[in-house]
Every structure is written in structure tokens, then in C-alpha cells.
Amino acid sequence: MTDTRIVLDDDTRQLLGKVADRLGGSQPEAPMHAASRLYEALLCSQEKHGLTDAAFAAEQLLLAAAPQVRPGQTRGEYATLLRLVAEGVHP
């Protein structure tokens, strides 16, 4: 079997944690939407790097690492999943 996990750099792990903190800290029982995944990746990347090429690159790496949102998933559940990805526990 092939291991398909992505090797994450420190910046991506930190951004995954930041997104998880934001999602889990505000309305964790609310439904998670695919648009929120995209918005949080953009917002957190730009907060960290400003409006730069580095922010764009960080956003792309973050989106590659962040799993797609599953139907019925809450913000809190998705936050937990992001933390597992950041820790290397979930592919």
C-alpha cells in the first residue's frame, strides 16, 4: 500500500492549528461549509504573510493539507480533523 500523506512544513502546521482554533472557538456545533474552508485558508494565510506571494503559496499548501469538508460535519469536528492532520495522525 502506498503512503499518500503530505509532508507538512512548519508554516502549514501552524496555519492548520490557527484555522482549527478559529473554527473550534466560534460556533463549533454549527455546520461546516466548503466555502468556510476556503475562506479560513485565505484569511489565515494573509494574516500571517500579508498580501504577498508567500501568502498565496501558504494558502495553496494549507488547502492541499486540509481535507475536504464532509456532509454533516460540524465546525468543531472539522477543527479536530485539522489538528490531527497537523500532528501527522490523519492522512
Beta strands, then each sheet from edge to edge (+ up, - down):
end
